[in-house]
Amino acid sequence: MVCSCADDPIPKPQAELKLEFPQPAYHNISKGCPFVFQSNVNARVSSKSDCSMLIEYPKMNATMYITYKKVHQDLDVLLRDAQKLTYEHVAKADNITEQPFVNTKGSVYGMFYVITGDAASNSQFYLTDSTSHFVTGSLYFKAKPNYDSLLPAVVYLQNDIRKIMESFSWTVVN
């Protein structure tokens, strides 16, 4: 009779990738536009003549698209378009959370949308002074939308978006 005193074998858990992102540091971005904000120094910022910008995060394979529009008594249309763009993701999203943003001292008002689920964009926002300027932003990854896999990078970049919104101010362009 053969007897063993060893414990039953237990399978090892699968290894999980630990993603570590650099500690964020920020610097001002203006690019000659009627606004200034702080962007992560680990991102590349490029701008076009219409003050639209790309904020690229090469290590995360992500890009934030910033669009500027001058308000010509069409603020309601611009707001509807920004909300429509966000809610086009509802088919793939599990949830869309609206987080209002108000900075009365700087006349910056807006909305931050956190989109959970396998949607193409996980974060969008808009900012306005409600009279002359309107800015929208959308975050996209150059990867198949898999929310669980992208979540650490999404959280990191959502903090960058909050920093952009909190540091955003309108300026006078000469």
Residue frames as qw, qx, qy, qz and C-alpha x, y, z in Angstrom:
[[0.000, 0.890, 0.455, 0.000, 0.00, 0.00, 0.00],
 [0.429, 0.235, 0.014, 0.872, 1.43, 3.37, -1.09],
 [0.219, -0.861, -0.429, 0.161, 0.64, 6.41, 0.98],
 [0.404, 0.420, 0.004, 0.813, 1.63, 10.00, 0.57],
 [0.310, -0.625, -0.470, 0.540, 1.72, 12.77, 3.13],
 [0.192, -0.021, 0.221, 0.956, 1.96, 15.61, 0.62],
 [0.339, 0.512, 0.357, -0.704, -0.81, 18.15, 0.16],
 [0.604, 0.578, 0.535, 0.122, -2.92, 18.05, -2.94],
 [0.401, 0.033, 0.274, 0.873, -1.36, 20.10, -5.75],
 [0.148, 0.809, 0.371, -0.431, -2.81, 23.60, -6.14],
 [0.572, 0.554, 0.306, 0.522, -2.64, 25.27, -9.54],
 [0.332, -0.296, -0.075, 0.892, -0.70, 28.52, -9.61],
 [0.294, 0.815, 0.350, -0.356, -2.72, 31.61, -10.44],
 [0.618, 0.585, 0.238, 0.469, -2.11, 33.16, -13.82],
 [0.419, -0.274, -0.061, 0.864, 0.42, 35.95, -13.77],
 [0.189, 0.900, 0.393, -0.002, -1.00, 39.41, -14.27],
 [0.494, 0.437, 0.036, 0.751, 0.79, 42.24, -15.95],
 [0.321, -0.738, -0.318, 0.502, 1.58, 45.07, -13.55],
 [0.385, 0.696, 0.219, 0.565, 1.42, 48.35, -15.40],
 [0.423, -0.615, -0.199, 0.635, 3.41, 51.18, -13.95],
 [0.341, 0.813, 0.248, 0.402, 3.05, 54.67, -15.32],
 [0.433, 0.185, -0.264, 0.842, 5.41, 57.56, -14.64],
 [0.156, -0.624, -0.491, 0.587, 4.48, 60.01, -11.91],
 [0.325, 0.774, 0.398, 0.370, 2.70, 62.83, -13.76],
 [0.292, -0.458, -0.051, 0.838, 4.31, 66.25, -14.01],
 [0.343, 0.786, 0.510, 0.072, 2.59, 69.09, -15.82],
 [0.284, -0.237, 0.160, 0.915, 3.52, 72.15, -17.87],
 [0.353, 0.636, 0.262, -0.635, 1.47, 74.93, -19.49],
 [0.388, 0.243, 0.703, 0.544, 0.25, 74.60, -23.08],
 [0.223, 0.653, 0.226, -0.688, -1.00, 77.64, -24.97],
 [0.494, 0.197, 0.680, 0.504, 0.08, 77.36, -28.65],
 [0.006, 0.047, -0.228, -0.972, -1.23, 80.88, -29.40],
 [0.260, -0.468, -0.766, -0.356, -4.84, 79.88, -28.77],
 [0.306, -0.582, 0.023, -0.753, -7.48, 81.68, -26.68],
 [0.841, -0.496, -0.001, -0.218, -6.93, 79.21, -23.85],
 [0.232, 0.556, -0.750, 0.273, -4.16, 77.71, -21.76],
 [0.899, -0.348, -0.004, -0.264, -4.07, 74.48, -19.76],
 [0.268, -0.618, 0.739, -0.029, -1.61, 72.12, -18.15],
 [0.903, 0.250, -0.280, -0.211, -0.62, 68.91, -19.91],
 [0.884, -0.364, 0.253, 0.148, 1.39, 65.90, -18.79],
 [0.002, 0.783, -0.535, -0.319, 5.08, 66.26, -19.74],
 [0.464, -0.136, 0.858, 0.172, 5.01, 62.60, -20.87],
 [0.556, 0.622, 0.549, -0.049, 2.60, 63.51, -23.67],
 [0.312, -0.019, 0.407, 0.858, 3.36, 65.06, -27.06],
 [0.254, 0.736, 0.444, -0.445, 1.16, 68.04, -27.88],
 [0.265, 0.057, 0.512, 0.815, 0.71, 69.21, -31.46],
 [0.255, 0.632, 0.429, -0.594, -1.67, 71.89, -32.68],
 [0.399, 0.483, 0.576, 0.524, -3.29, 73.07, -35.88],
 [0.114, 0.207, 0.073, 0.969, -3.97, 76.64, -36.99],
 [0.458, -0.513, -0.374, -0.621, -7.60, 76.38, -35.80],
 [0.283, -0.500, 0.571, -0.586, -6.40, 75.60, -32.23],
 [0.965, -0.103, -0.102, -0.219, -7.37, 71.95, -32.48],
 [0.083, -0.678, 0.716, -0.143, -4.78, 69.80, -30.73],
 [0.899, -0.003, -0.435, -0.044, -3.59, 66.24, -30.44],
 [0.362, -0.669, 0.583, -0.286, -2.21, 65.10, -27.11],
 [0.849, 0.212, -0.474, -0.102, -0.44, 61.82, -27.78],
 [0.610, -0.565, 0.526, -0.178, 0.68, 59.31, -25.18],
 [0.567, 0.481, -0.634, -0.213, 3.02, 57.07, -27.19],
 [0.032, 0.266, -0.922, 0.280, 3.77, 54.62, -24.35],
 [0.438, 0.210, 0.709, -0.511, 0.05, 54.01, -23.85],
 [0.132, 0.195, 0.791, 0.565, -0.87, 54.06, -27.53],
 [0.020, 0.744, 0.633, -0.213, -3.51, 56.71, -26.78],
 [0.197, 0.227, 0.206, 0.931, -4.47, 60.08, -28.24],
 [0.039, 0.667, 0.548, -0.503, -6.64, 62.85, -26.86],
 [0.252, 0.450, 0.471, 0.716, -8.30, 64.97, -29.54],
 [0.080, -0.585, -0.369, 0.718, -8.99, 68.58, -28.53],
 [0.238, 0.529, 0.545, 0.606, -11.25, 70.69, -30.75],
 [0.081, -0.418, -0.280, 0.860, -11.80, 74.43, -30.39],
 [0.139, 0.594, 0.615, 0.499, -14.78, 76.31, -31.81],
 [0.019, -0.019, 0.157, -0.987, -15.75, 79.94, -31.55],
 [0.134, 0.545, 0.782, -0.271, -19.31, 80.43, -30.31],
 [0.068, -0.061, -0.331, -0.939, -21.51, 82.37, -32.76],
 [0.570, -0.031, 0.207, -0.795, -24.85, 82.39, -30.92],
 [0.800, 0.100, -0.497, -0.321, -24.90, 78.61, -31.40],
 [0.145, -0.436, 0.786, -0.413, -23.89, 77.40, -27.95],
 [0.772, 0.004, 0.425, -0.473, -26.97, 75.17, -27.71],
 [0.855, 0.448, -0.215, -0.150, -25.99, 73.43, -30.98],
 [0.335, 0.585, -0.689, 0.269, -22.40, 72.95, -29.81],
 [0.425, -0.307, 0.687, -0.504, -23.59, 71.51, -26.49],
 [0.881, 0.182, 0.204, -0.386, -26.00, 69.13, -28.26],
 [0.723, 0.547, -0.422, -0.010, -23.24, 67.99, -30.64],
 [0.066, 0.523, -0.763, 0.373, -20.83, 67.31, -27.75],
 [0.613, -0.127, 0.604, -0.493, -23.48, 65.32, -25.88],
 [0.878, 0.362, -0.025, -0.312, -24.48, 63.46, -29.04],
 [0.496, 0.585, -0.634, 0.097, -20.85, 62.48, -29.71],
 [0.198, -0.361, 0.799, -0.438, -20.58, 61.06, -26.20],
 [0.683, 0.069, 0.536, -0.491, -23.88, 59.18, -26.28],
 [0.723, 0.451, -0.414, -0.321, -23.06, 57.56, -29.63],
 [0.242, 0.384, -0.868, 0.203, -20.97, 55.19, -27.49],
 [0.616, -0.208, 0.430, -0.626, -24.00, 54.01, -25.52],
 [0.895, 0.181, -0.278, -0.298, -24.37, 50.85, -27.68],
 [0.742, 0.229, -0.555, 0.299, -21.04, 49.46, -26.40],
 [0.005, -0.457, 0.510, -0.729, -20.85, 51.30, -23.06],
 [0.394, -0.351, -0.823, 0.211, -21.93, 49.75, -19.79],
 [0.234, -0.822, -0.418, 0.306, -22.45, 53.17, -18.24],
 [0.344, 0.519, 0.049, 0.781, -21.86, 56.86, -18.96],
 [0.411, -0.668, -0.432, 0.445, -21.33, 59.05, -15.91],
 [0.212, 0.791, 0.120, 0.562, -21.64, 62.82, -16.22],
 [0.549, -0.482, -0.305, 0.611, -19.46, 64.91, -13.93],
 [0.161, 0.943, 0.194, 0.219, -20.26, 68.65, -14.18],
 [0.610, -0.099, -0.115, 0.778, -17.34, 71.07, -13.97],
 [0.018, -0.940, -0.254, -0.227, -17.72, 74.69, -12.79],
 [0.538, -0.209, -0.137, 0.805, -15.01, 77.30, -12.27],
 [0.079, 0.913, 0.399, 0.023, -16.96, 80.54, -11.90],
 [0.341, -0.778, 0.160, 0.503, -13.83, 82.55, -11.09],
 [0.282, -0.317, 0.634, 0.647, -12.26, 81.61, -14.44],
 [0.619, 0.432, 0.007, -0.656, -15.57, 81.43, -16.36],
 [0.276, 0.272, -0.882, -0.267, -14.95, 77.81, -17.30],
 [0.716, 0.015, 0.426, -0.553, -17.97, 75.52, -17.35],
 [0.449, 0.351, -0.736, -0.366, -18.23, 72.03, -18.70],
 [0.917, -0.139, 0.170, -0.331, -18.89, 68.34, -18.39],
 [0.024, 0.481, -0.874, -0.066, -16.61, 65.33, -18.00],
 [0.902, 0.045, -0.095, -0.419, -18.01, 62.04, -19.27],
 [0.244, -0.411, 0.877, -0.045, -16.62, 58.78, -17.88],
 [0.810, 0.214, -0.275, -0.472, -17.59, 55.93, -20.19],
 [0.449, -0.356, 0.812, -0.108, -17.26, 52.40, -18.82],
 [0.840, 0.310, 0.423, -0.137, -17.36, 49.29, -20.99],
 [0.623, -0.030, 0.551, 0.555, -15.89, 48.36, -24.34],
 [0.345, 0.899, 0.229, -0.143, -16.69, 51.67, -26.05],
 [0.680, 0.526, 0.013, 0.511, -14.31, 53.26, -28.54],
 [0.131, 0.580, -0.281, 0.753, -13.74, 56.24, -26.22],
 [0.537, -0.391, -0.682, 0.305, -13.58, 55.97, -22.42],
 [0.253, -0.603, -0.307, 0.692, -13.47, 59.69, -21.62],
 [0.243, 0.568, 0.382, 0.687, -14.85, 62.83, -23.19],
 [0.222, -0.605, -0.400, 0.652, -15.35, 66.38, -22.03],
 [0.261, 0.693, 0.295, 0.604, -16.33, 69.86, -23.09],
 [0.337, -0.487, -0.294, 0.750, -15.51, 73.30, -21.69],
 [0.188, 0.684, 0.398, 0.582, -16.99, 76.69, -22.48],
 [0.131, -0.083, -0.331, 0.931, -17.15, 80.23, -21.19],
 [0.214, 0.589, 0.751, -0.208, -20.82, 80.15, -22.33],
 [0.239, 0.845, 0.129, -0.461, -20.42, 83.22, -24.57],
 [0.311, 0.811, -0.383, -0.314, -17.42, 83.03, -26.93],
 [0.194, 0.514, -0.833, -0.065, -15.44, 79.79, -26.70],
 [0.923, -0.089, 0.165, -0.336, -16.13, 76.06, -26.81],
 [0.159, 0.540, -0.826, -0.033, -13.63, 73.19, -26.46],
 [0.952, -0.103, 0.024, -0.288, -14.28, 69.45, -26.69],
 [0.007, 0.581, -0.813, 0.020, -11.93, 66.59, -25.89],
 [0.958, 0.012, -0.031, -0.285, -12.07, 62.86, -26.59],
 [0.292, -0.575, 0.763, 0.027, -9.68, 60.09, -25.54],
 [0.924, 0.275, -0.116, -0.239, -9.06, 57.13, -27.85],
 [0.558, -0.469, 0.661, 0.179, -6.71, 54.17, -27.65],
 [0.524, 0.501, -0.555, -0.407, -5.18, 52.65, -30.77],
 [0.009, -0.131, 0.984, -0.122, -6.25, 49.20, -29.61],
 [0.419, -0.379, -0.738, -0.370, -9.32, 47.01, -29.60],
 [0.371, -0.515, 0.222, -0.740, -11.63, 48.39, -26.90],
 [0.707, -0.244, -0.655, 0.108, -11.24, 45.96, -24.01],
 [0.312, -0.825, 0.041, -0.469, -12.15, 47.92, -20.90],
 [0.854, -0.512, 0.033, 0.080, -10.64, 45.51, -18.39],
 [0.804, 0.089, 0.063, 0.585, -7.25, 45.56, -20.11],
 [0.283, 0.596, 0.075, 0.747, -7.26, 49.31, -20.68],
 [0.460, -0.812, -0.349, -0.084, -8.55, 50.26, -17.22],
 [0.613, -0.506, -0.074, 0.602, -5.18, 51.19, -15.61],
 [0.339, 0.093, 0.298, 0.888, -4.30, 53.47, -18.54],
 [0.141, -0.686, -0.511, -0.499, -7.85, 54.87, -18.66],
 [0.512, -0.776, -0.312, 0.198, -7.69, 55.85, -14.97],
 [0.545, -0.306, 0.099, 0.774, -4.25, 57.45, -15.42],
 [0.186, 0.255, 0.416, 0.853, -5.43, 59.47, -18.44],
 [0.265, -0.769, -0.522, -0.258, -8.71, 60.45, -16.77],
 [0.507, -0.677, -0.176, 0.504, -6.61, 62.08, -14.06],
 [0.366, -0.075, 0.307, 0.875, -4.77, 63.97, -16.82],
 [0.038, -0.574, -0.560, -0.597, -8.12, 65.11, -18.26],
 [0.410, -0.806, -0.409, 0.119, -9.19, 66.34, -14.83],
 [0.491, -0.455, 0.047, 0.742, -5.91, 68.28, -14.59],
 [0.210, 0.255, 0.469, 0.819, -6.56, 69.82, -18.01],
 [0.216, -0.725, -0.544, -0.364, -10.06, 70.87, -16.94],
 [0.513, -0.744, -0.289, 0.316, -8.97, 72.21, -13.54],
 [0.455, -0.407, 0.163, 0.775, -6.05, 74.21, -15.00],
 [0.331, 0.509, 0.568, 0.556, -7.97, 75.46, -18.06],
 [0.041, -0.701, -0.254, 0.666, -8.31, 79.22, -18.47],
 [0.493, 0.769, 0.347, 0.213, -9.31, 81.56, -21.26],
 [0.445, -0.412, 0.129, 0.784, -6.77, 84.05, -22.60],
 [0.377, 0.853, 0.071, -0.355, -6.76, 87.01, -24.94],
 [0.746, 0.118, 0.410, 0.511, -5.02, 86.31, -28.26],
 [0.026, -0.710, 0.131, 0.691, -3.23, 89.23, -29.88]]
